[in-house]
Amino acid sequence: MTRRWLGWVILGGTMILIFVVGSQLKSELSPLEDRSWFRLISTSPEGSSYEFMDNYMDKVAGLVADSVPERRITLTITAPSSPDQVL
């Protein structure tokens, strides 16, 4: 407790070090070929069945197929439950 000022010195030095190291890092920009992805995450009301959500995702996939003629792949995944759901 007699050297409380040392905490401020360490904090200031750490902030300067973070700034110097952070400014030297190269920024990552996604390549042009990675910019053509479209991801849609859907959730259904509590108590909805798997079949309900699967039918809904089929409708969404059909909408995307009709709306985006230049698409190459439409992939849908219907999970049986959310990862944070405890059974």
Summary of the structure (lengths in Angstrom):
residues: 87
radius of gyration: 24.6
end to end distance: 50.6
largest distance: 71.8
contacts: 116
relative contact order: 0.08
helix: 47%
strand: 0%
